C-alpha cells in the first residue's frame, strides 16, 4: 500500500520563476484587456491592476528568494573557479621561471665550453 503513495514533485527554482513570469504576463494581458474594454467597470479595472501588481510582487519575492537560496552555491562555485585559475597561473609562472633558469644555465655552460 505504501508503494501507491505519490510524493509531490518539488519544483526547481527555474520552474518557479518561469511560472511567475508566465503569471505576470498573463495578468498584464488581462489588465490591458480590461483597460481597453469599455464594458468593464472601474472595479474590474482596479481589480485587474491589483492582480497584476500582486503577481509582479510575487515574482519579485520569488526572484529574491532564489537569489538568497542559491548565493552560497554561487560563492562556492566562484571560489572553486578562482582557486583553479590561481593554481593554473602559479603552475605556469613556476614553469616559466624554471625554463628561464634552465636557459640561463645552458648559456653559462655554452660560455664555459667556448672558453676551453
Secondary structure, 3 states (H helix, E strand, C coil): CHHHCCCCCCCCHHHHHHHHHHHHHHHHHHHHHHHHCCCCCHHHHHHHHHHHHHHHHHHHHHHHHHHHHHHHHHHHHHHHHHHHHHHHHHHHHHHHHHHHHHHHHHHHHHHHHHHC
